[in-house]
Amino acid sequence: MNKATTIAYLCSEYPAVSHTFIFREIESLRQAGILVHTATIRRTSNLGLMTASEQDEAKRTFAVITEPLPAIFKAHAKSLIRNPAGYLRMAAAALKPAFTGPCKPIKAVAYFIEAGILLEWLHGLSITHVHEHFGNPTAIVAMLMKTYGGISYSISVHGPDIFYQIDSAMLDEKVRHASFVRCISHYCRSQIMRISPSSMWEKHHIVRCGVDPDTWLPRPEPDNEVPQLLCVGRLVPAKGQHILLNACALLKNEGVRFHLTLIGDGPDRTSLEQFSREHGLEGAVKFTGIQGQDKVREWYDMADMFILASFAEGVPVVLMEAMAKEIPVISTRITGIPELIEHGHNGLLATPADTEDLARKIRTLIEDPEMRKRLGREGRKSVERRYNQHINNNKMVDLFKQAVAQA
């Protein structure tokens, strides 16, 4: 009997309310026969909002910064004894960015400490390959463990934020040392290719994110007297919610009836709520704060349309969720979104930061229920064809098997 391929997933916070797709991805890999152990740098916040399955996953996940001081010393001592040369290489690699600029000394020391703790955890489970999402600072920890020896790593890159800080994020170095780079879109891969020599391009693979169409089934056609608009996402500048509220103010002044629900929280909430009050939108706009997946599904089922007015995104999984449920979607013509939404076929694309254009797109869908139904049906077909997480994860399974075999 063949031994199951065993890997670790490493995240800065796992599971996380705003990244439930990672939990679903890991569950899909496990169903495909990959044995996945999970590690998080910090403990999960907002655990009470999560599903029972996510809460169980949190209990099983190794949390690095909760380790007591004696355990930290023990882990580093074992790593030193096991491979003195590797331990010194790892220490030197950790300190180098502190002197060359991209990393502050205190962070460099923290990454080194975390790498030592994780090395002992990985050795205890006989794991030789680690996968990290987003290419963020936890990828530095994975890179340090590779420097130590005996551990390989891969990264998923979503963008676009990390593409704006390539030097400070050490993205080119993370990409160079990774066994493979999973890019979630053609746009994403093009940006990774831009910072990599052409000799490395073959290890940059497009593996789209996705949802399970059998779980995200079409919602019953809503029978709302007032059209229900839905936006799910962190309340941050990149999500463009101020443009969405501006568009709603235009529609209100034109006498268009609607109700918008904004699910999520973040630094822009105060200014968004203030804008709503100042423009008489309080009765037409609801802020729910952070919601768990069970509650979010209930809001999806009531929605006539889903809107994401973003300035910067990868390819949002919330759009895939809405499309799988046959909710017509409106988003912006940026980065990887046009790879998901074909304007006029399975959704509508607005010009980013163009309030009037977004208002026109919303009004078009409000006034044309047949278009809403058609776009919703085509949206689900697109998800079934290109964004089915189980089908897409088959490629991840192959990549992990290759990486473990070569480690």
TORVEX-634684 format. One record per residue (C-alpha): residue in three letters; x, y, z. Coordinates in steps of 0.001 Angstrom, whole numbers, padded with zeros to 6 digits, always signed. Last residue first. Layout:
<pts>
ALAXYZ/...
</pts>
This chain:
<pts>
ALA+012572+016995-001185/GLN+012123+015706-004752/ALA+009384+013171-003991/VAL+007672+015669-001689/ALA+007643+018325-004427/GLN+006352+015914-007063/LYS+003516+014722-004830/PHE+002680+018304-003945/LEU+002484+019334-007595/ASP+000241+016392-008481/VAL-002151+017151-005620/MET-002146+020840-006577/LYS-003228+019837-010084/ASN-006086+017825-008657/ASN-006956+020946-006656/ASN-008470+022545-009748/ILE-010989+019720-010153/HIS-011926+019796-006468/GLN-012100+023598-006337/ASN-014474+023927-009294/TYR-013499+027296-010749/ARG-013178+026654-014484/ARG-016240+024752-015771/GLU-018534+024666-012742/VAL-017702+028285-011952/SER-018410+029366-015522/LYS-021705+027457-015570/ARG-022712+029191-012338/GLY-022106+032595-013875/GLU-024054+031653-016988/ARG-027156+030949-014904/GLY-026763+034156-012884/LEU-026155+036260-015982/ARG-029373+034932-017523/LYS-031440+035424-014357/ARG-030204+038972-013817/MET-030773+039758-017482/GLU-034373+038609-017100/PRO-034769+040811-014025/ASP-033839+043944-016006/GLU-034452+047190-014086/ILE-032282+046366-011066/LEU-029617+044895-013338/THR-029335+048048-015458/ARG-029475+050250-012359/ILE-026452+048477-010894/LYS-024473+048855-014122/ARG-025421+052541-014431/ALA-024391+053210-010813/LEU-021025+051540-011468/ASP-020485+053738-014523/GLU-021415+056862-012573/THR-019047+056079-009704/ASP-016031+055384-011914/ALA-013338+054244-009440/PRO-012753+051057-011464/THR-014669+050872-014763/ALA-017537+048460-014339/LEU-017691+044794-015299/LEU-020977+042910-015563/GLY-021629+039211-015104/ASN-021737+035887-016930/HIS-021999+037048-020549/GLY-022276+040845-020512/HIS-018710+041281-019340/GLU-016871+037997-018979/ILE-016210+037641-015256/LEU-013577+035187-014050/GLU-010565+036111-016187/PRO-011871+039699-016106/ILE-011245+039632-012306/GLY-007516+038895-012579/THR-006179+042478-012384/ILE-008983+045044-012820/ARG-012253+045563-014753/THR-014472+046030-011735/SER-017279+043960-010271/ILE-020961+043269-010819/VAL-022412+039851-010125/PRO-025663+038049-010907/ILE-026490+035518-008160/GLU-026602+032011-009607/LYS-025396+030412-006335/ALA-022142+029428-008036/MET-021817+033059-009161/ALA-022089+034323-005586/GLU-019485+031871-004340/MET-017166+032636-007246/LEU-017449+036367-006530/VAL-016691+035682-002876/VAL-013558+033833-004022/PRO-012093+037120-005196/VAL-009611+036838-008088/GLY-006588+038810-006911/GLU-007887+042206-005965/ALA-007129+045933-006195/PHE-009521+048836-006856/SER-012621+046881-005883/ALA-016263+047687-006578/LEU-017594+044272-005550/ILE-021328+043883-006082/PHE-023637+040874-005673/MET-027185+040878-007046/ASP-030741+039947-006064/ALA-029528+038752-002665/MET-031630+036802-000148/ASP-029787+033481-000500/TYR-026416+035230-000328/TRP-027390+036731+003036/GLU-028141+033288+004433/ARG-024834+031984+003094/VAL-023013+034767+004961/LYS-024608+033609+008217/ASP-023234+030082+007890/GLN-019864+031396+006703/GLY-019329+033538+009794/GLN-020131+037249+009800/ILE-017959+040293+010459/GLY-019884+043560+010716/THR-023512+043733+009595/PHE-023578+047199+008023/LYS-026971+047936+006452/VAL-027681+050483+003718/ALA-031060+051752+002466/GLY-032466+053243+005668/GLU-029163+054923+006521/LEU-028653+056228+002992/GLY-029499+059862+003648/HIS-026261+061195+002192/GLU-024648+062396+005434/ARG-025687+059261+007329/SER-024348+056883+004696/PHE-021104+058860+004428/GLN-020643+058595+008203/GLU-021190+054842+008051/LEU-018565+054557+005342/SER-016137+056776+007267/THR-016462+054644+010402/ARG-016292+051341+008520/ASP-013141+052206+006586/PRO-010768+050641+009146/GLY-012296+047169+008856/ASP-015437+045094+009063/GLY-017379+042735+006879/ILE-020800+042284+005317/LEU-022258+045322+003537/THR-025980+045001+002822/LEU-027519+047301+000212/HIS-031255+047978-000181/PHE-032734+049277-003402/ARG-035297+051721-004868/VAL-034208+054009-007695/GLY-035484+057587-007320/GLU-032640+059195-009247/ASN-031265+060704-006021/LYS-031229+057204-004526/LEU-029313+055897-007534/LEU-026687+058622-007176/ALA-026315+057870-003452/CYS-025923+054176-004270/ALA-023104+055003-006664/ASN-021387+056986-003909/LEU-021891+054014-001588/LEU-020217+051706-004100/ILE-017356+054158-004638/HIS-016805+054257-000871/GLN-016875+050449-000853/GLY-013844+050336-003169/LYS-012391+047084-001821/ALA-008825+048443-001816/PRO-009780+051185+000670/VAL-010712+048715+003439/LEU-014024+047415+004770/ARG-013176+043726+004456/GLY-015437+041880+002062/VAL-018981+040857+001192/CYS-021217+043179-000840/LEU-024926+042470-001347/LEU-027721+044332-003142/GLN-031351+043447-002392/PRO-033955+044771-004809/VAL-037028+046092-002925/GLU-040171+043950-003230/ASN-037923+040922-002937/ASP-038992+037616-004425/PRO-035643+035882-004485/GLU-035020+033059-006981/PRO-034078+030142-004751/ARG-030285+029957-004302/PRO-028241+027953-006771/LEU-026000+025444-004968/TRP-022723+026288-003265/THR-022121+022836-001782/ASP-022255+020832-005016/PRO-020525+023698-006810/ASP-017510+023317-004467/VAL-015615+026577-004680/GLY-012526+027728-006499/CYS-009015+029068-006533/ARG-007213+028757-009833/VAL-004038+026777-010305/ILE-001737+028527-012753/HIS+001756+027102-012340/HIS+005064+028935-012021/LYS+007736+026202-012101/GLU+008139+026512-015890/TRP+008912+030209-015552/MET+012228+029583-013822/SER+014517+029754-016873/SER+012694+032932-017898/PRO+014346+034767-015008/SER+011823+035918-012426/ILE+010410+039331-011477/ARG+008116+039759-014482/MET+007236+036058-014497/ILE+005660+036521-011057/GLN+003621+039444-012402/SER+002523+037434-015454/ARG+001556+034526-013201/CYS-000794+036756-011207/TYR-002476+038082-014350/HIS-002841+034547-015652/SER-004609+033674-012415/ILE-004202+031939-009028/CYS-000450+031461-009283/ARG+001002+028428-007482/VAL+004756+028779-007227/PHE+006917+025682-007212/SER+009858+024243-005298/ALA+010364+027718-003840/HIS+013865+029230-003641/ARG+013502+031732-006490/VAL+009923+032686-005615/LYS+010819+033611-002046/GLU+013829+035573-003297/ASP+011762+037511-005836/LEU+009131+038219-003198/MET+011516+039758-000660/ALA+008439+041526+000791/SER+010358+044816+000999/ASP+011592+044400-002572/ILE+008332+043200-004167/GLN+006147+045764-002423/TYR+003497+046660-005010/PHE+003307+043076-006293/ILE+002486+041956-002738/ASP-000722+043960-002831/PRO-001964+042331-006060/GLY-001718+039558-005382/HIS-002699+035914-005088/VAL+000518+033951-004740/SER+000505+030393-003434/ILE+003858+029259-002112/SER+006011+026147-002121/TYR+008472+024769+000403/SER+011296+022290+000823/ILE+012695+021014+004111/GLY+015769+018828+004694/GLY+018122+021741+005153/TYR+018488+024813+007360/THR+018161+027060+004316/LYS+014840+025349+003593/MET+013714+026242+007102/LEU+014657+029863+006465/MET+012533+029918+003307/ALA+009542+028615+005229/VAL+009959+031411+007789/ILE+010278+033937+004961/ALA+007061+032485+003511/THR+005407+033381+006815/PRO+006140+036992+005893/ASN+003626+036939+002972/GLY+003789+034769-000159/PHE-000029+034575-000096/HIS-000412+031007+001188/GLU+002436+028792+002395/HIS+003069+025133+001568/VAL+005560+023086+003566/HIS+007422+019947+002462/THR+009592+017516+004438/ILE+007166+016261+007067/SER+008324+013461+009391/LEU+005692+014518+011978/GLY+008207+015178+014767/HIS+010585+016671+012217/LEU+007894+019171+011187/TRP+007222+020260+014776/GLU+010951+020604+015476/LEU+011424+022689+012353/LEU+008405+024806+013247/ILE+009923+025965+016518/GLY+013258+026789+014881/ALA+011544+028698+012055/GLU+009516+030726+014556/ILE+012671+031781+016407/PHE+014359+032793+013143/TYR+011304+034734+011979/ALA+011183+036558+015328/VAL+014895+037436+015111/ALA+014372+038919+011644/LYS+011336+040806+012908/ILE+013358+042388+015720/PRO+016145+043273+013288/LYS+013808+045093+010855/CYS+013474+043495+007419/PRO+013966+044678+003843/GLY+017129+046700+004594/THR+020372+044826+003914/PHE+021334+044465+007573/ALA+018044+043052+008845/PRO+017684+041046+005637/LYS+020920+039147+006506/LEU+019871+038198+010033/ALA+017569+035328+009074/ALA+019969+033932+006478/ALA+022812+033964+009021/ALA+020690+032150+011587/MET+019566+029592+009000/ARG+023139+028958+007901/LEU+024131+028529+011557/TYR+021360+025966+012073/GLY+022324+024160+008880/ALA+025925+023838+010029/PRO+024861+022540+013444/ASN+022380+019981+012016/ARG+020681+017724+014591/ILE+022330+019377+017586/LEU+021260+022869+016523/SER+017743+021761+015627/LYS+017417+019978+018964/ALA+018585+023054+020845/HIS+016172+025235+018881/ALA+013203+023043+019768/LYS+014256+022796+023412/PHE+014650+026548+023749/ILE+011178+027071+022269/ALA+009648+024379+024468/PRO+011131+026015+027568/LEU+009670+029397+026495/PRO+006110+028166+026099/GLU+004659+027625+022582/THR+001658+029859+021921/ILE+003557+031727+019200/VAL+003661+028707+016901/ALA+000055+027542+016858/PHE-000283+023925+015652/THR-003735+023374+014155/ARG-005928+020571+015493/LYS-008020+022861+017718/ALA-008412+025356+014870/GLU-009683+022570+012627/ASP-012384+021740+015158/GLN-013458+025398+015119/GLU-013507+025349+011329/SER-015747+022279+011311/ALA-018092+023835+013895/THR-018475+026893+011675/MET-016783+030148+012558/LEU-018121+033210+014341/GLY-016865+032057+017758/LEU-013336+031779+016406/ASN-013183+035542+015823/SER-009376+035396+016101/THR-007361+032298+015307/ARG-004070+031791+017110/ARG-000867+033201+015695/ILE+001844+031664+013502/THR-000454+028983+012173/ALA+000297+025366+011382/THR-001729+022749+009553/HIS-001115+019071+008812/VAL-002289+017824+005410/LEU-002356+014152+004428/ILE-003099+014229+000689/GLY-005686+011634-000401/ALA-008021+013680-002620/GLN-010415+014226+000294/ARG-007491+015710+002198/LEU-006801+018082-000674/SER-010452+019199-000632/GLU-010334+019853+003113/ILE-007188+021931+002589/GLU-008888+023989-000106/ARG-011961+024499+002079/PHE-009808+025804+004930/ILE-007975+028078+002506/PHE-011307+029326+001094/THR-012304+030422+004605/HIS-009879+033299+004313/SER-011707+036278+005866/VAL-012889+034313+008897/ALA-009442+032841+009458/PRO-008329+029264+010100/TYR-005466+029797+010266/GLU-003535+032992+010885/SER-000024+033630+009507/CYS-000410+030488+007442/LEU+001569+027260+007032/TYR+000168+024167+005320/ALA+002112+020992+006030/ILE+002648+018015+003740/THR+002176+014244+003744/THR+001806+012149+000590/ALA+000010+008977+001650/LYS+002113+005809+001813/ASN+001403+003409-001015/MET+000000+000000+000000/
</pts>
